[in-house]
Amino acid sequence: MVIELIGGVGAGKSRILQILKEEYSAAVIETDRTAEELERKGRAGHRRLTEAFGERILGPDGELDRKKMSELIFSDEAALEQVNAMIHPLVWEEVYRQVGEFRGRGQDFLLVVETALPEKRKKPDDIYDEVWYVYTLEETRIRRLMESRGYSREKCLSVMSRQPAEEEYRALADRVIDNNGDPEDVRRQIGDFLR
């Protein structure tokens, strides 16, 4: 079974992933980590970003300087769109490749693809068996981001405003995990889904 796990920043998707990995032996593809790999020196994403923005986005070792990149894209909407247009297709190409490999092995366990920004659907018969949306109250998400990442409230709202609205996530979802309670409540919901 291949599940796409969606939800905005601060929704607590990592809590869900941890439960799925530890208790259901799920294999996991995290699109953020996939993007980071593709942006490493010598990879296609790194080449595209360097061609577009020059060496000012690189550190002394030639690797992408994530702090510089973050400052660039969060102060310039056009730059953010340009980066997304370059990197997202590479990420989804890699995700499709990995899901194809997983299905080719015919293994009977879970593969979970986690993303804050779900791919625009190209066709109804997508690569996923189910899409799960992690729902968390906005104030809870803000508190989590301030605690875990040290963001100001303003930065939290700025980042969240660039992501899909709750209705958009819900429209894609086959199932919704309410992540406003304690871990046991989340475990119960996941258990019900996988029964």
Secondary structure as UniProt FT lines:
FT   STRAND          2..6
FT   TURN            9..10
FT   HELIX           13..24
FT   STRAND          27..30
FT   HELIX           31..38
FT   TURN            41..42
FT   HELIX           44..53
FT   HELIX           55..57
FT   TURN            60..61
FT   HELIX           66..75
FT   HELIX           77..105
FT   STRAND          111..115
FT   STRAND          130..135
FT   HELIX           138..149
FT   HELIX           153..161
FT   HELIX           166..172
FT   STRAND          175..178
FT   HELIX           183..193
//
